[in-house]
Amino acid sequence: MASRTGIVGIFAAIGFAIGFLAFLASPVVGQALAEWIPSLMVDPSIVFASITGIVGAAVSTITVTAWARRA
């Protein structure tokens, strides 16, 4: 059985990687949303932060749920 510290470290690494990738992808997604919904007049940094937060929350929730069901 893996140690608690190791498991927390794995979750931290996964969260960092997902947040990093979401941050890199957010300008593309934000631009697509701006073109798709022209009336969307929101500061781009808020859109990018929201996208990153949503992706991080979704991945964390899915990961923890899958891990809890396994045990």
C-alpha positions as CSV (number, residue, x, y, z in Angstrom):
1,M,0.0,0.0,0.0
2,A,1.3,3.4,-0.9
3,S,2.0,6.0,1.7
4,R,-0.3,8.9,2.2
5,T,2.5,11.4,1.3
6,G,3.1,9.6,-1.9
7,I,-0.6,9.7,-2.9
8,V,-0.9,13.4,-2.0
9,G,2.2,14.0,-4.1
10,I,0.7,12.2,-7.1
11,F,-2.5,14.2,-6.8
12,A,-0.4,17.4,-6.6
13,A,1.5,16.5,-9.7
14,I,-1.6,15.6,-11.6
15,G,-3.3,18.8,-10.6
16,F,-0.2,20.8,-11.6
17,A,0.0,19.1,-15.0
18,I,-3.7,19.6,-15.7
19,G,-3.6,23.3,-14.6
20,F,-0.5,23.9,-16.7
21,L,-2.1,22.4,-19.8
22,A,-5.4,24.2,-19.2
23,F,-3.6,27.5,-18.9
24,L,-1.7,26.8,-22.2
25,A,-5.0,25.8,-24.0
26,S,-7.1,28.6,-22.5
27,P,-6.2,31.4,-25.0
28,V,-7.3,29.1,-27.8
29,V,-10.6,28.3,-26.1
30,G,-11.1,31.9,-25.0
31,Q,-10.6,33.1,-28.6
32,A,-13.0,30.5,-29.9
33,L,-15.6,31.5,-27.3
34,A,-15.2,35.2,-28.2
35,E,-15.8,34.4,-31.9
36,W,-18.6,32.0,-31.1
37,I,-20.4,34.4,-28.8
38,P,-19.6,37.9,-30.1
39,S,-21.6,39.6,-27.4
40,L,-19.3,38.2,-24.7
41,M,-17.6,41.2,-23.4
42,V,-15.5,39.9,-20.5
43,D,-11.9,40.5,-19.6
44,P,-9.9,37.7,-21.2
45,S,-7.9,37.0,-18.0
46,I,-11.2,36.2,-16.2
47,V,-12.2,33.8,-19.0
48,F,-8.8,32.1,-18.9
49,A,-8.8,31.8,-15.1
50,S,-12.4,30.3,-15.3
51,I,-11.4,27.8,-17.9
52,T,-8.3,26.7,-15.9
53,G,-10.4,26.5,-12.7
54,I,-13.2,24.5,-14.3
55,V,-10.7,22.0,-15.9
56,G,-8.8,21.6,-12.6
57,A,-11.9,21.1,-10.6
58,A,-13.3,18.6,-13.1
59,V,-10.1,16.5,-13.3
60,S,-9.6,16.6,-9.5
61,T,-13.2,15.5,-8.9
62,I,-13.0,12.7,-11.5
63,T,-9.6,11.5,-10.2
64,V,-10.7,11.4,-6.5
65,T,-14.0,9.7,-7.4
66,A,-12.3,7.1,-9.5
67,W,-9.8,6.5,-6.7
68,A,-12.5,6.3,-4.0
69,R,-14.5,3.7,-6.0
70,R,-11.4,1.6,-6.4
71,A,-10.9,1.3,-2.7
